[in-house]
């Protein structure tokens, strides 16, 4: 939706001479001068979807992420982007139970396995697995009479979810929609971007945080959520989940890896891309583990309010609003 047709904007064609259409290249929005911008493009935080860019670790965020993953030294790691997992319960006690989620990235150690062993791991017949592997570009070989598969996922998976902010308040009349702001910026004009939709971001994350973490644990691995520090701070202030209480060194049931710009942030004076050089790991249990009737903090707190106002605030709000209707029961 943010793509720009250059035939409709000839003044931009000199900047992009070999393109007919371009996406609006906006990765971040700065709400006020001198402050850290809010990252709105997931690729600005972390991108590992291109084979050419992942032969070796590149970028600070990639290196910091892998430092938290317990992969064997010198191992080859497979990366699957937009991996969809769909399952419908087959047991009698799982009527209407279903799982249907897409993971931003799944990281898993790669190895050579026998086709018959891979079929057991994948829960399918050998011939069916062979067809799927060939279609996906895998190499099959013959070792000591056994058909083998190269680069098969082995070991515990790491699910990586990249959560950035969404925008709000774009107005075509004020030219504050992303494509318009991008156009004006490229042309050197004064420009205004939309704002940040804070509530939608954490609500979308809260709806998936527990279940995706639960799934990775069931598979023997971990889920790591990649956030910007501004979003982490907003979650702490707007919910009962105070992330500062979960700062840790090691992974746990739920994990958030928060990235931030260094204290030397001087945007817009610096022209080069600014590294997200600082990171903080926050991890903890999904649900509280009771100890002497004391309820410790857990990641379930994200669905609770940071504070509940007194009833007088509700009554005051109702007094200000006209009645919609009166019913007699």
Secondary structure by P-SEA (a helix, b strand, c coil): cccccccccccccccccccccccccccccccccccbbbbccccccccccccccccccccaaaaaaaaaccccccbbbbbbcbbbbbbcccccccccbbbbbcccbbbbbbbbbcaaaaaaaacccaaaaaaaaaaabbbbbbcccbbbbccccccbbbbbbbbbbbbccccccccccaaaaaaaaaacccbbbbbbaaaaaaaaaaacaaaaaaaaaaaccbbbbbbcaaaaaaaaaccccccccccccccccbbbbbbbcccccccccccccccccbbbbbbbbcccccccccccccccccccccccccaaaaaaaaaaccccccccc
